[in-house]
Amino acid sequence: MTRLVVRGFSVSLDGYGAGPSQDLEHPLGVGGPEMFDWFFHTRTWQRMHGDAGGETGVDDDIAAQGFDGIGASIMGRNMFGPVRGPWPDESWKGWWGDEPPYHTPVFVLTHHPRAPLAMAGGTEFRFVTEGIHAALQQAIEAAGGRDIRLGGGVATIRQYLSAALIDELHLAIAPVLLGSGEHLLHGLDLRALGYECVKHVAGTRAASHVILRKRASKEKHP
Ligand SMILES: NC(=O)c1ccc[n+]([C@@H]2O[C@H](COP(=O)([O-])OP(=O)(O)OC[C@H]3O[C@@H](n4cnc5c(N)ncnc54)[C@H](OP(=O)(O)O)[C@@H]3O)[C@@H](O)[C@H]2O)c1
């Protein structure tokens, strides 16, 4: 059964998933990196950047599981990059260099059409203008029975949560205050949408890891 999952999504204590003023210098918004202290020190992160070392333990275990069993990803256009409005050209290819860590199709939600973008290592960014259900359907077809990772950002996760389409959501709640930015859960009644907290683990560093799951009574994706 293909599931739609969110893995290792960082949230500040006051509920933001990105800081304000996203741009080329601030991919996570101003202050956003403070939420990722749990992740940036892990062995997994260091290896992703070609470095040896890094910490092992709970945080690293969770970071390492990020891409396990994933056959496709979905993300919003703001997570893909800082370009807004119609694409001026094809030059922006994501934050992740020539060989992004996805190695699967990645469906990018946008209102602005763009041709698919094949990258080294098997990642292909495919731009979807028909909305969240179309992106999910295309991801299910691409995933070959494996799970689909919903990477973010905030607006995209909020839409899939509102439609109760996310099966499992792992949040890393960081003890930092951002004060403003993109708020993840404001106005969403997750309880009414059928979600419950099934696990919480203290991280190696200061973040707390919480797993929310949609109750089993809801249908899984075919
Ligand atoms: N905390 C974390 O762990 C984490 C993880 C990933 C990302 N982030 C951060 O989150 C931030 C991005 O989040 P965000 O909330 O600003 O934006 P987002 O969800 O990444 O993208 C929103 C944009 O995607 C397009 N879009 C979304 N839904 C659509 C739909 N149904 N139909 C068509 N287009 C749609 C629209 O772009 P257009 O209308 O312009 O095409 C919309 O403005 C970034 O700072 C990123 O670094 C944080």
The ligand as an SDF file (V2000), in Angstrom:
LIG
                    3D

 48 52  0  0  0  0  0  0  0  0999 V2000
   10.5720   22.9010    8.3300 N   0  0  0  0  0  0  0  0  0  0  0  0
   10.9330   22.0130    7.4270 C   0  0  0  0  0  0  0  0  0  0  0  0
   11.3360   20.8740    7.7540 O   0  0  0  0  0  0  0  0  0  0  0  0
   10.8480   22.3660    5.9810 C   0  0  0  0  0  0  0  0  0  0  0  0
   10.8230   21.3670    4.9960 C   0  0  0  0  0  0  0  0  0  0  0  0
   10.6860   21.7460    3.6730 C   0  0  0  0  0  0  0  0  0  0  0  0
   10.6080   23.0880    3.3310 C   0  0  0  0  0  0  0  0  0  0  0  0
   10.6490   24.0440    4.3020 N   0  0  0  0  0  0  0  0  0  0  0  0
   10.5740   25.4590    3.9970 C   0  0  0  0  0  0  0  0  0  0  0  0
    9.2270   25.8280    3.7590 O   0  0  0  0  0  0  0  0  0  0  0  0
    9.2490   27.0170    2.9430 C   0  0  0  0  0  0  0  0  0  0  0  0
    8.2880   26.8180    1.7980 C   0  0  0  0  0  0  0  0  0  0  0  0
    6.9670   26.6740    2.2970 O   0  0  0  0  0  0  0  0  0  0  0  0
    5.7760   27.5920    1.7880 P   0  0  0  0  0  0  0  0  0  0  0  0
    4.6300   27.3420    2.6590 O   0  0  0  0  0  0  0  0  0  0  0  0
    6.2720   28.9870    1.6190 O   0  0  0  0  0  0  0  0  0  0  0  0
    5.5280   27.0780    0.3130 O   0  0  0  0  0  0  0  0  0  0  0  0
    5.4200   25.6690   -0.4340 P   0  0  0  0  0  0  0  0  0  0  0  0
    4.3690   24.8550    0.1810 O   0  0  0  0  0  0  0  0  0  0  0  0
    6.7740   25.0610   -0.5940 O   0  0  0  0  0  0  0  0  0  0  0  0
    4.9950   26.1800   -1.8760 O   0  0  0  0  0  0  0  0  0  0  0  0
    3.8490   26.9790   -2.0260 C   0  0  0  0  0  0  0  0  0  0  0  0
    3.7330   27.3200   -3.5040 C   0  0  0  0  0  0  0  0  0  0  0  0
    3.5860   26.1150   -4.2590 O   0  0  0  0  0  0  0  0  0  0  0  0
    2.6130   26.3220   -5.2650 C   0  0  0  0  0  0  0  0  0  0  0  0
    1.4250   25.5430   -4.9200 N   0  0  0  0  0  0  0  0  0  0  0  0
    1.1070   25.0330   -3.6990 C   0  0  0  0  0  0  0  0  0  0  0  0
   -0.0680   24.3920   -3.7600 N   0  0  0  0  0  0  0  0  0  0  0  0
   -0.4980   24.4890   -5.0260 C   0  0  0  0  0  0  0  0  0  0  0  0
   -1.6360   24.0220   -5.7120 C   0  0  0  0  0  0  0  0  0  0  0  0
   -2.5910   23.3080   -5.0780 N   0  0  0  0  0  0  0  0  0  0  0  0
   -1.7610   24.2840   -7.0250 N   0  0  0  0  0  0  0  0  0  0  0  0
   -0.7830   24.9630   -7.6670 C   0  0  0  0  0  0  0  0  0  0  0  0
    0.3210   25.4530   -7.0800 N   0  0  0  0  0  0  0  0  0  0  0  0
    0.4670   25.2140   -5.7720 C   0  0  0  0  0  0  0  0  0  0  0  0
    2.3000   27.8060   -5.2670 C   0  0  0  0  0  0  0  0  0  0  0  0
    3.3140   28.4450   -6.0540 O   0  0  0  0  0  0  0  0  0  0  0  0
    3.0630   29.3330   -7.3790 P   0  0  0  0  0  0  0  0  0  0  0  0
    1.6390   29.8050   -7.3520 O   0  0  0  0  0  0  0  0  0  0  0  0
    4.0680   30.4180   -7.2450 O   0  0  0  0  0  0  0  0  0  0  0  0
    3.3750   28.4330   -8.5050 O   0  0  0  0  0  0  0  0  0  0  0  0
    2.5070   28.1600   -3.8110 C   0  0  0  0  0  0  0  0  0  0  0  0
    2.7630   29.5360   -3.6020 O   0  0  0  0  0  0  0  0  0  0  0  0
   10.6670   27.2130    2.4850 C   0  0  0  0  0  0  0  0  0  0  0  0
   11.2820   28.1880    3.2890 O   0  0  0  0  0  0  0  0  0  0  0  0
   11.2900   25.8620    2.7360 C   0  0  0  0  0  0  0  0  0  0  0  0
   12.6750   25.9310    2.9180 O   0  0  0  0  0  0  0  0  0  0  0  0
   10.7460   23.7050    5.6220 C   0  0  0  0  0  0  0  0  0  0  0  0
  1  2  1  0
  2  3  2  0
  2  4  1  0
  4  5  1  0
  4 48  2  0
  5  6  2  0
  6  7  1  0
  7  8  2  0
  8  9  1  0
  8 48  1  0
  9 10  1  0
  9 46  1  0
 10 11  1  0
 11 12  1  0
 11 44  1  0
 12 13  1  0
 13 14  1  0
 14 15  2  0
 14 16  1  0
 14 17  1  0
 17 18  1  0
 18 19  2  0
 18 20  1  0
 18 21  1  0
 21 22  1  0
 22 23  1  0
 23 24  1  0
 23 42  1  0
 24 25  1  0
 25 26  1  0
 25 36  1  0
 26 27  1  0
 26 35  1  0
 27 28  2  0
 28 29  1  0
 29 30  1  0
 29 35  2  0
 30 31  1  0
 30 32  2  0
 32 33  1  0
 33 34  2  0
 34 35  1  0
 36 37  1  0
 36 42  1  0
 37 38  1  0
 38 39  2  0
 38 40  1  0
 38 41  1  0
 42 43  1  0
 44 45  1  0
 44 46  1  0
 46 47  1  0
M  CHG  2   8   1  16  -1
M  END
$$$$
